[in-house]
Amino acid sequence: MKRNLKLILAYIVLIAFGNQAKSQTDITLIINDLAGQQIDKIEAFDYSQIEMLNPKIADTIQLKFSKNTINCYVLRFHSQNKIANKQIWLDPGTVTVHGHLNRLNLIIDTVINAPVYYKINEFQNTYSKLLKKSDVSEMNQFLLTSFKEHADDPFSITIGIYYLMLNINSKENLAKLKTETDRQGNKFGWYITAPNLYDRLNTVLTLDKLDLKNFQFTSLENKKTNISLKGSDYTVINFWFAGNRASLQQHQTIKPKWDALKAQHIDLLGVSIDQSFDQWAQYLNAANLPWQNLLESKENLLSDYLKIDNFPTYVILDKKGSLVATYFSFADVLKHFNITP
C-alpha cells in the first residue's frame, strides 16, 4: 500500500513538473476596462497556429505557450460579428503586455520583459522610411544586416521574404541571402511562412526555364487544356484568383493596355488558383477580359511549382519558355516593356 502511495505521489509530481516544462512562454495580458467592452470572444494563438487558446474575458488574461523561442502571437477579438487581430512578437519566458482597446483594435501601451517587441517595432519603422526613399541598395543592406541580427529567431523569415520580393529578379543579390539561410539550416522549418522564403528562394535561384506541357488546366468551356506559347516574343502569365481584390483591380488596369501589349508581340495569359470553377467562370463572364484565362487543375499546379504565394504575380517568359522576370504589379510589367502606364 505504501509502495503504491509513493508511486501515485511520484506520478503526481511528474505530471506537475511535466506541465511546467511545457509552458515556456507565460504572457500576462492586461487590457484596461476590457470587462466594460462589448467583447463576445477572445482567441490567442501563435502565428503558425500550432497552439490555440480561448481565454476567459477579463481585464487580466493569462496565456501559456510551449515554444521556448521568440515568436509571433495573434490576439483576436470578436464583437457583434466583427473581428480584429493584433500581431505581437514576444520573447519566451514571463512577459507582461499592457494595452487598451480602441474600436476593437488592441493598442499596445507597454511590454515588459520582451525586448524583441521594441526591436521589431524599430525595424518596421526604419523599413517604412526606406520604402519611401526607394533606395534599393540602402534597403538591401538594411535587410541583410537585420536578417543576420535576427538569424536566431523566426522574425528573420519575415525579413528574408521582404528581401526576396525586393530582389526577385536578381540572382546575384539572392545568392547573398541564400548564404545566410543556409547557415540557419532547418531550425525554423516549423514556422508557417518558412516555405515562402526557403522554398521560393531555392526555386528562383535554380529554375531558368518552364516546360509548360507538364501542366494541365481547365478552360472557360470546362475542357482540359495545356499552355502553348503562341509564337509571341514574350508571354506574361498572370497568377490570380477571384477572391483577391488586388488581382481584380489590376485586371481593370490591364484592359486598356491590351492593344499596346499585342503591338509589341506580347501575349498575356491568366492562370487562376480558384478552387471553384463556377465562381471563377462567373467572374470571367462578367468581367469580359480579352485575354485567355485558365484555371489550374487539382494536381501538379504551376503555381506550386513556381512557389507563387503573392497575388497577383506576373511571370514573363520568352518564346522558348525561359524565365525572364517576375513582378507583383502590372505597372512594373509595363515598365519592363517600356510601355507608358
Disulfide bonds with the S-S distance in Angstrom:
none
